[in-house]
């Protein structure tokens, strides 16, 4: 499964999450934690006309209605070795409380899961200012919640290296970097509380 992960301080979990993570050690930016980012959102006039663009080069997601941007957010995408697939897809499954089913990392939350290809989805995850996933698309918690509410099964998702919006609204978005974020306890991540907090647009105490 192409899944995000963080290196947790608990030594018993370290080996498991190392396998799950494809994030190389790189210099971190001067950005803020993704938990502080709360993107403005416009209500669509016609919910069935909503589409999504994902720019892998800029690491940006744009929720669109026609040519209007309803929501724009930073994200994290797959590495060169494990890229996020490009092309035109359909979001065909949604699950606000999805957890990883297989090991390693069984039970880890994949909150606000929006699947567009088998084993690939957009979902909440720790965001970094460089590609660092196994192919899935990590979103800030508030962005994930709002996008989850905007899309439906059948929503078109187009993934490309760039879009015109990268040069406009994309450039106004902040740098988000969860590299130094303290790890939530695994007891919390495996509990129902992680999904209760997600409904409020937050994660743990951040």
C-alpha positions, -999 to +999 in steps of 0.1 A: +000+000+000+013+034-009+010+050+026+025+079+044+043+074+077+064+092+103+093+079+122+079+074+157+100+076+188+089+043+201+116+018+191+092-011+188+074+008+160+104+022+143+111-007+119+074-009+109+072+028+100+105+029+083+091+004+058+060+025+053+080+058+047+098+067+015+107+102+028+144+107+024+164+129+048+164+163+033+168+199+046+135+212+059+120+244+049+109+274+070+073+264+067+047+259+094+029+227+104+001+216+082-023+215+111-024+253+112-035+256+076-072+262+070-079+269+034-109+292+024-135+273+005-164+284-018-196+264-020-202+251-055-232+263-074-236+228-089-220+201-067-220+176-096-198+200-117-169+199-091-136+186-105-101+183-089-067+191-103-035+178-087-002+193-097+027+170-088+053+195-097+040+223-075+025+198-049-009+216-051-045+204-052-072+226-067-109+219-063-126+235-093-160+243-106-154+252-143-126+277-142-133+288-107-111+276-078-132+266-049-103+254-027-065+253-031-041+236-008-005+223-006-001+186-005+027+159-006+030+135-036+050+104-045+088+103-049+105+098-082+109+061-073+072+057-062+054+084-081+018+095-079+002+083-111-006+109-138-037+110-159-074+114-156-092+094-129-124+093-110-128+094-073-148+062-068-146+055-030-147+077+001-141+067+037-137+093+065-125+067+090-103+044+069-074+026+085-046+006+070-056-030+069-024-048+062+010-050+080+033-032+085+013-004+101-021-021+104-046+003+120-028+035+111-054+062+102-059+072+066-084+098+075-107+113+048-096+086+023-106+094-013-096+066-037-089+073-073-069+042-083-065+008-066-043+014-036-040+052-043-059+079-027-059+114-013-061+115+025-049+132+056-012+129+062+020+147+073+029+172+047+064+181+036+076+206+010+091+179-012+077+146-027+079+120+000+051+094-003+047+060-019+023+075-044-007+086-023-015+122-018-012+136+017-033+166+027-035+189+057-062+178+081-085+208+074-079+206+037-087+169+037-120+174+055-131+202+032-122+184+000-139+152+013-171+172+017-168+187-018-162+156-038-184+126-044-180+092-061-177+101-097-158+133-093-131+138-120-095+140-108-068+151-133-032+146-122-004+163-142+030+179-137+016+214-137-015+235-142-020+272-149-032+277-113+003+269-101+013+304-113-016+322-097-033+309-066-008+282-062+020+307-056+000+323-027-001+292-007+022+288+023+051+264+027+039+236+050+065+213+067+056+187+093+092+173+094+098+186+130+062+180+143+061+160+175+047+125+169+012+119+183+013+088+206+004+056+187-022+049+214-040+080+201-035+072+164-051+038+169-080+051+190-114+065+178-103+099+191-082+105+160-114+105+139-134+125+164-107+152+163-106+150+125-143+159+123-133+191+142-105+197+118-077+190+142-051+164+151-041+155+187-031+187+205-017+205+175 
